[in-house]
Amino acid sequence: MIRFDAVRKEYPDGTVAVEDVTLEVPSHGVVVLVGSSGCGKTTLLRMVNRMVEPTSGTVSIDGVDVRSIDKVELRRSIGYVLQAGGLLPHRTVADNVATVPVLQGTSRREARSAALGLLERVGLDPKLGDRYPAQLSGGQQQRVGVARALAADPNILLMDEPFGAVDPIVRDQLQQEMRTLQSELGKTILFVTHDIDEAFALGDEVLVLRKGAEVAQRGTPAEILANPADEFVSRFVGAGTSRRTLSVREVDGRRIVVDGDDRPTGVLAG
Ligand SMILES: Nc1ncnc2c1ncn2[C@@H]1O[C@H](COP(=O)(O)OP(=O)(O)OP(=O)(O)O)[C@@H](O)[C@H]1O
């Protein structure tokens, strides 16, 4: 479990990115932080691996204050996936994935062979292991980013808009694959996005944040959609908008789900 206890972050220029946040992220679940640009999501996420130190308050993992853990050790023990993939451009894909295990003492050969297995696991042809990041598509690079984050078999994965830079179709695929992977691996995942649909697609729980990373509402996607806490959340999730208001029409004997503009969104099973 990750716990934020009364954390506040004021940057040296006086910007208060995180006001006063207390929250828990239970183990083995996916918690998504969603909010507009600049609301403090990234700052909060980076406090977990000490890329940002809180001005006050405490972040702990399974009851251990992260400040008591060596920064380098901590970062190697937590998977971190960024929007740009964060891959090292002058290393091959396989070497990128193998970097942390090698630093942790795994032999190069063993780490490389594990890396090829991980590439397969995230849906890539292991042959791509010999390429350089620039020789891959954006979606493939994101997959490598996920493989690299998983390489040291961390309990915790921090994901900062990892699918933000790819087209909607690839994004959809990556989200589905992440769900499958998570059902197999059961990591503790803290995921940041500004896209409410992505939050609803991936989160066991979703936290809608306002400025200063203040939690406007926390709940399952269904709870938030069914019962938005206030006007801010309601607007953010689009509850009550034509896109969210679905109804059923019968067409040629099949039951089609349509949105408030009568546009089809799916077919009812059964
Ligand atoms: N190093 C820094 N120095 C000063 N201000 C910063 C720094 N990093 C972030 N901020 C400010 O802190 C606030 C929160 O930023 P943060 O990146 O955490 O938000 P975010 O919700 O992740 O936004 P985005 O979705 O755009 O990445 C913003 O006002 C931002 O400009």
The ligand as a Gaussian input file, in Angstrom:
#p B3LYP/6-31G(d) Opt

LIG

0 1
 N        9.724000      22.229000     -11.190000
 C        8.680000      23.057000     -11.078000
 N        8.838000      24.330000     -10.694000
 C        7.785000      25.169000     -10.542000
 N        6.522000      24.803000     -10.779000
 C        6.288000      23.548000     -11.184000
 C        7.351000      22.606000     -11.361000
 N        6.801000      21.426000     -11.774000
 C        5.475000      21.632000     -11.849000
 N        5.157000      22.901000     -11.495000
 C        3.824000      23.506000     -11.423000
 O        3.062000      22.777000     -10.475000
 C        1.711000      22.644000     -10.921000
 C        1.361000      21.177000     -11.008000
 O        2.162000      20.565000     -12.023000
 P        2.071000      19.022000     -12.372000
 O        3.023000      18.751000     -13.470000
 O        2.171000      18.233000     -11.126000
 O        0.568000      18.936000     -12.891000
 P       -0.154000      17.852000     -13.773000
 O       -1.534000      17.776000     -13.240000
 O        0.639000      16.618000     -13.836000
 O       -0.182000      18.551000     -15.193000
 P       -0.005000      17.929000     -16.668000
 O       -1.180000      17.055000     -16.910000
 O       -0.008000      19.156000     -17.533000
 O        1.305000      17.206000     -16.664000
 C        1.634000      23.391000     -12.238000
 O        1.175000      24.687000     -11.969000
 C        3.062000      23.413000     -12.722000
 O        3.306000      24.529000     -13.541000

